[in-house]
Amino acid sequence: MKGIRTITRQGLDISLKTEYIPNLQIWKPMQVGMWAWLLHRITGVALSIYLLIHISLMSIVILRGQAFFDALLGMLMGSKFFKVFDLVLLAAVLFHSINGIRLILFDIGVGIRHQRELFWVGTAISAALFILATLRLLPEIVS
């Protein structure tokens, strides 16, 4: 592969043999689209892991019987840590779902030129819904 070069955006010359990038100053800090992509992947992986753990634990608990299920559920619902974790889970679900709607709009050709604005509107909607839910659940967490 000697002598093969790739010309990328803005004329950056990258040698495939040495993996050398001659000028790193042209790379910009992460833009809004990259942050949206990264946060969408992080929340997606976190929600997938949570879902696998949740289904596994529920299967085990159900096999042990109704009394064990009721005892475990009572213990978890009484835990402040579990209630705060539910709020973190809600934040991930809200962000991931609203950002997913934004991506669906892009797929059908709506709002592609307004990516930054749609990201911030979606984030604001997620934050507003999260704040409303937190205010609603806060008395249960504090008590």
For each residue, the residues with C-beta under 8 A, 3 or more apart:
1: 4 16 17
2: 17
3:
4: 1 16 17
5: 13 14 15 16
6: 13 14 16
7: 11 12 13
8: 11 12 14
9: 12
10: 26
11: 7 8
12: 7 8 9 21 22 23 26
13: 5 6 7 22
14: 5 6 8 19 20 21
15: 5 18 19 20
16: 1 4 5 6 19
17: 1 2 4
18: 15
19: 14 15 16
20: 14 15
21: 12 14 24
22: 12 13
23: 12 26
24: 21 27
25:
26: 10 12 23
27: 24
28: 31
29:
30: 34 35 38
31: 28 34 35
32: 35 36 115 116 119 120
33: 36 37 115 116 119
34: 30 31 37 38
35: 30 31 32 38 39 119
36: 32 33 39 40 99 102 115 119
37: 33 34 40 41
38: 30 34 35 41 42
39: 35 36 42 43 95 99
40: 36 37 43 44 95 96 99 100 103
41: 37 38 44 45
42: 38 39 45 46
43: 39 40 46 47 92 93 95 96 99
44: 40 41 47 48 96
45: 41 42 48 49
46: 42 43 49 50 92
47: 43 44 50 51 89 92 93 96
48: 44 45 51 52
49: 45 46 52 53
50: 46 47 53 54 89
51: 47 48 54 55
52: 48 49 55 56
53: 49 50 56 57
54: 50 51 57 58
55: 51 52 58 59
56: 52 53 59 60
57: 53 54 60 61
58: 54 55 61 62
59: 55 56 62 63
60: 56 57 63 64
61: 57 58 64 68 69 72
62: 58 59 69
63: 59 60
64: 60 61 68 69
65: 68 69
66: 69 70
67: 70 71
68: 61 64 65 71 72
69: 61 62 64 65 66 72 73
70: 66 67 73 74
71: 67 68 74 75
72: 61 68 69 75 76
73: 69 70 76 77
74: 70 71 77 78
75: 71 72 78 79
76: 72 73 79 82
77: 73 74 82 83
78: 74 75
79: 75 76 82 83
80: 83 84 141
81: 84 85
82: 76 77 79 85 86
83: 77 79 80 86 87 137 140 141
84: 80 81 87 88 141
85: 81 82 88 89
86: 82 83 89 90 137
87: 83 84 90 91 130 133 134 137 141
88: 84 85 91 92
89: 47 50 85 86 92 93
90: 86 87 93 94 130 133
91: 87 88 94 95 126 130
92: 43 46 47 88 89 95 96
93: 43 47 89 90 96 97
94: 90 91 97 98 126 129 130
95: 39 40 43 91 92 98 99 122 123 126
96: 40 43 44 47 92 93 99 100
97: 93 94 100 101
98: 94 95 101 102 122 123 125 126
99: 36 39 40 43 95 96 102 103 119 122 126
100: 40 96 97 103 104
101: 97 98 104 105 122
102: 36 98 99 105 106 111 118 119 122
103: 40 99 100 106 107
104: 100 101 107 108
105: 101 102 108 110 111 118
106: 102 103 109 110 111 112 115
107: 103 104
108: 104 105
109: 106 112
110: 105 106
111: 102 105 106 114 115 117 118
112: 106 109 115
113:
114: 111 117 118
115: 32 33 36 106 111 112 118 119
116: 32 33 119 120
117: 111 114 120 121
118: 102 105 111 114 115 121 122
119: 32 33 35 36 99 102 115 116 122 123
120: 32 116 117 123 124
121: 117 118 124 125
122: 95 98 99 101 102 118 119 125 126
123: 95 98 119 120 126 127
124: 120 121 127 128
125: 98 121 122 128 129
126: 91 94 95 98 99 122 123 129 130
127: 123 124 130 131
128: 124 125 131 132
129: 94 125 126 132 133
130: 87 90 91 94 126 127 133 134
131: 127 128 134 135
132: 128 129 135 136
133: 87 90 129 130 136 137
134: 87 130 131 137 138
135: 131 132 138
136: 132 133
137: 83 86 87 133 134 140 141
138: 134 135 141 142
139: 142 143
140: 83 137 143
141: 80 83 84 87 137 138
142: 138 139
143: 139 140
